[in-house]
Amino acid sequence: MILANWRGFSGGQRDMYNEVLKYGSFIVDALVKFEQPVFIYIPPFGELRGGSWVVVDPTINATAMEMYADVEARGGVLEPEGIIGIKYRKDKQIAAMARLDEKYAALKKQLAKEGLSKEETDAIKKQMAEREQQLLPVYAQISLQYADLHDRAGRMKAKGVIRDILEWREARRFFYWRVRRRLNEEYILRRITTAAATTKTGPAAAARVPMTPEARARHLQLLEAWCGCENFATNDRAVSTWYEENRKMVHDKVDALKREAVAGEMRELFVRAAAVNVAPGKAVSATGEAVADVKGKDKGLGAAWSGVRDMLRVMPVEERERVMEFLKQV
């Protein structure tokens, strides 16, 4: 859990001397490799700016990291004053005055007339300068408020840089159930991934198989179908409770997935064996079986059945008897 309230790195001599950027990169390296859930929360009246945001941005490790912001939090690359200093300087504020303020627009129109004397021109310019002095503070405050609106939690969520907006009084309860749900969920997802990979890599190697984003999305859809909870993505309390109350059922379903994966692997093995020694140009069906060249097909299947026979020979007697009884049911 990270409570983020940093206004960024100055990039000055002191920060460079203290190696702030180097240690920030260490944080990034650690987060990239981290496999457990990480939550970043911008607290009330907290700010996350510039280089500090880069260090804890969820895109570093989208699977493990989630960012949240309080309704009174602020976040962005620059503070409002910095944005105004770059995007809405004095010349643009004066142009807005000429467009919006009737008195200033009339003075500017008078100044554009031909045939004015020097005294008249100086008088109009003086009035315009006085009007600018009256309006510039107002325009500056309005522009600051407008820039500040882009840094608030609602805008952060609209841009997709945070997962949700929280209120301080509910934050502890929310994170309690969110952590509880993620820990249970990650354990189940890892078991599903291991079960699917066991047949190809073996049990020991399967435990180290990385979970791709595509596989994770499929497994989450599977969990949602098993759970049947409303608002599965956001109802952390109900989902977490279901995970804990239905551990045995989930365990049985994961074991069933493993059995299906083994059966699929065996089917694939026999399909490949049936296609062995098929002559080039021979037709092959959708299941991989040769339409022609029956002799080559029999040879491939013979090799597959030889493998099954050798496997049965090294099995314990009890397991071999169970396999034979199962095969008799076909």
C-alpha positions, 0 to 999 in steps of 0.5 A: 500500500502506497500513500502517494503525496509527492510533488515531483523531483526538482531536478536541481543540484541537490536532488542530483547530488542525493541521487533521487532519480537513481533511487526512483529507478530502483522503485520502478525496477522493484515494482516491475518484478512484483507479483503481489497486489500493489495499491497506490492511493492519493489521499485527501488534499494530496498531490502526485506530480511529474516524476513522482507519478512516473515512479508509481504509474500503474502501467509499470505493472498493470497486472499487480498495480492499481491506483486510486484517488480521493475526491479532494486529491490532485494529480498531473504532470504540472501544477495549475500555475505551471500550466498557465505559465506555459499554455495561457500567458499574458498575451492570451489572457489579453486576447480573451479580454478583447473577445469577452469584455465589452469595455476593453473591446470598445477601447481596442476598436477606438485605438484601431481608428485612423486619424487619431492624434497622439494625445487621443492615442495615449489616452486610449492606451492608458485606459486599456492599461488600467482595464488590463490591470483590473481584469488580469487578476480575475482572468488569472484566477479563472484560468487557475481554477480551469487548469485545476479542474483537469487535475481532479479525481474525476478527470483522472478517472475519465482519462483512465489513469486511476481505477476509481475515486474514493472518499477518505471515510470509506477508504479503509473499508474499501481497501480491506475488501479489495486486498482480501479479494485480490489475494484470494483471486490471485491464488486461484488464477495461479492454480488455473494457470498451473493446471493448464500448463502442467500437461505440457511443462510438468508440475514443477515448471508449470508453477513458474509459467508466467500468466499472459494478460490474455490468459488472465482475462480468460481466467477472470471470465471463467471465475465470473461465470463460476461466481455469478455475483452481480457487479463482479468487477466492483463488488469486492466484498461479495466476490471475496466472501464467495471465494472463501465460502466455496473453496472446495467447489473452486478446487474441484473445478480447477481439478476438472480443468486439469483433467480436461487439459490432460484429455485434450493433450491425449487427443492431440497426441493421437491426432498427430500420431494418426497423421504421421507418414501421410504422403505430401499432397494427401488430404487431411481432415479438420481433425488432422486425420489423413483421408488417404494413406491408411497404411501411414495412419496405422503406423502412426497410431501404432507408435502412439499405442506403443507409448500407452502400453509402455506407460501402463507397464510402469504404472503401479498395479492399482492405478493400472487396474483403475485405468483398465476399468475406465477404458472398459466403459468406452 
